[in-house]
Amino acid sequence: MIDNGTWCDFLLTYCDCELEELLLQPSGAPQYILLIDGLLLLDFNLQLCSKLLSDPKVQLDALGRSAVESEERLLTRYTIESHPQLAEMSIKKTVHVRLQNLPDIPELVRNRVPTCSDMGKFLIVNGTVTRTGSRKVLERIQLWKCQSCH
């Protein structure tokens, strides 16, 4: 069984700089993103990685809750002397964890649109985004000339 403490151990060991950046972000946004390197997670604990891949919804939610708990733990470590920006830090409660740099495991990688059989699975989707409509030009300043005076 994987508890939040294990996720917190991972976050505080490998993602302390990212958590510090998160604490320093201005408050008021509806959500905050924490990017985690998938290869670091694999190095830290293979059981965590396999649990994440087998039950992504539950584990990503647990990872988000653990990120908030890790922010709180990290904040208690700091003092004004050790971190001059302590007054600017605040705990962000709506943290969403996103994984990057995942290993190329054939069962996870898709080079086409996922199908119904992929529902509820953790996937890596490769592709190119193509614009289908025309571009919309935004004008901020327009120059006008009088036809009768010119």
C-alpha positions as CSV (number, residue, x, y, z in Angstrom):
1,M,0.0,0.0,0.0
2,I,1.3,3.4,-1.0
3,D,0.6,6.2,1.4
4,N,0.9,10.0,1.1
5,G,4.1,9.9,3.1
6,T,5.9,7.9,0.3
7,W,4.8,10.5,-2.3
8,C,5.9,13.3,0.0
9,D,9.3,11.7,0.5
10,F,9.7,11.6,-3.3
11,L,8.6,15.2,-3.8
12,L,10.8,16.5,-1.0
13,T,13.8,14.5,-2.2
14,Y,13.6,15.2,-6.0
15,C,11.3,18.2,-6.4
16,D,12.2,20.6,-3.7
17,C,13.2,23.3,-6.1
18,E,10.0,23.0,-8.0
19,L,8.0,23.1,-4.8
20,E,9.9,26.2,-3.8
21,E,9.0,27.8,-7.1
22,L,5.4,26.8,-6.5
23,L,5.5,28.5,-3.0
24,L,6.8,31.7,-4.6
25,Q,4.2,31.9,-7.3
26,P,1.6,34.7,-6.7
27,S,-1.6,33.5,-5.1
28,G,-5.0,33.7,-6.7
29,A,-4.7,31.4,-9.7
30,P,-7.4,28.7,-10.0
31,Q,-4.8,26.0,-10.2
32,Y,-1.1,25.4,-10.1
33,I,0.9,22.9,-12.1
34,L,3.8,20.9,-10.7
35,L,5.9,19.1,-13.3
36,I,7.6,15.9,-12.3
37,D,10.3,14.0,-14.2
38,G,9.0,10.4,-14.8
39,L,12.5,9.0,-14.9
40,L,13.3,10.4,-11.5
41,L,10.2,8.7,-10.2
42,L,11.2,5.5,-11.7
43,D,14.7,5.7,-10.1
44,F,13.2,6.6,-6.7
45,N,10.7,3.7,-6.4
46,L,9.6,1.3,-9.1
47,Q,6.5,0.3,-7.0
48,L,5.3,4.0,-7.1
49,C,5.7,4.1,-10.8
50,S,3.8,0.8,-11.4
51,K,1.0,1.9,-9.1
52,L,0.8,5.2,-10.9
53,L,0.5,3.5,-14.3
54,S,-2.0,0.9,-13.1
55,D,-4.3,3.4,-11.3
56,P,-3.5,6.9,-12.7
57,K,-6.6,8.8,-11.5
58,V,-6.3,7.8,-7.9
59,Q,-2.6,8.1,-7.8
60,L,-2.5,11.5,-9.5
61,D,-5.0,12.8,-7.0
62,A,-2.9,11.4,-4.1
63,L,0.1,13.0,-5.7
64,G,-1.6,16.4,-5.8
65,R,-2.6,16.1,-2.1
66,S,0.9,15.1,-1.3
67,A,2.3,18.1,-3.1
68,V,0.2,20.4,-0.8
69,E,1.5,18.5,2.2
70,S,5.1,18.7,0.9
71,E,4.7,22.5,0.5
72,E,3.7,22.7,4.1
73,R,6.6,20.6,5.2
74,L,9.1,22.6,3.1
75,L,7.7,25.9,4.4
76,T,8.3,24.8,8.0
77,R,11.9,24.2,7.2
78,Y,12.6,27.8,6.2
79,T,13.4,30.7,8.5
80,I,13.8,34.4,7.5
81,E,17.6,33.9,7.8
82,S,17.7,30.8,5.6
83,H,15.3,32.1,3.0
84,P,14.9,35.9,2.5
85,Q,11.7,35.4,0.4
86,L,9.8,33.6,3.1
87,A,7.3,36.4,3.5
88,E,6.3,36.0,-0.2
89,M,5.7,32.3,0.0
90,S,2.2,30.8,0.4
91,I,0.8,27.3,0.2
92,K,-1.1,26.6,-3.0
93,K,-4.0,24.2,-2.3
94,T,-5.0,23.5,-5.9
95,V,-1.9,21.7,-7.2
96,H,-2.2,19.5,-10.3
97,V,0.8,17.2,-11.0
98,R,1.9,16.6,-14.5
99,L,4.5,14.1,-15.6
100,Q,7.2,14.7,-18.2
101,N,10.1,12.8,-19.5
102,L,8.4,9.4,-19.3
103,P,10.2,6.3,-20.4
104,D,9.2,5.0,-23.9
105,I,7.3,1.9,-22.7
106,P,5.5,0.4,-25.8
107,E,2.3,-0.2,-23.8
108,L,2.0,3.5,-23.0
109,V,3.1,5.2,-26.2
110,R,0.4,6.1,-28.9
111,N,1.2,7.6,-32.3
112,R,-2.5,7.8,-33.2
113,V,-5.7,8.9,-31.5
114,P,-6.5,6.7,-28.4
115,T,-9.4,4.3,-28.7
116,C,-12.1,3.2,-26.3
117,S,-9.8,0.4,-25.1
118,D,-7.4,3.0,-23.8
119,M,-10.0,4.6,-21.5
120,G,-8.7,5.0,-17.9
121,K,-5.2,4.1,-18.8
122,F,-2.1,6.2,-18.5
123,L,-0.8,7.1,-22.1
124,I,1.9,9.0,-23.8
125,V,0.4,10.5,-27.0
126,N,2.9,11.8,-29.6
127,G,1.7,14.0,-32.5
128,T,1.7,17.3,-34.2
129,V,-1.0,20.0,-33.6
130,T,-2.2,21.5,-36.9
131,R,-4.2,24.6,-37.3
132,T,-7.5,23.9,-39.1
133,G,-8.8,27.5,-39.4
134,S,-7.5,30.8,-40.5
135,R,-5.5,33.1,-38.3
136,K,-7.3,35.8,-36.5
137,V,-5.3,39.1,-36.5
138,L,-5.7,41.2,-33.4
139,E,-5.2,45.0,-34.0
140,R,-4.3,47.2,-31.1
141,I,-3.5,50.4,-33.1
142,Q,-5.1,51.6,-36.3
143,L,-4.0,54.5,-38.5
144,W,-6.8,56.5,-40.2
145,K,-6.4,59.2,-42.9
146,C,-9.1,61.6,-43.8
147,Q,-10.1,61.2,-47.4
148,S,-11.2,64.8,-48.0
149,C,-8.0,66.4,-46.4
150,H,-5.5,64.0,-47.9
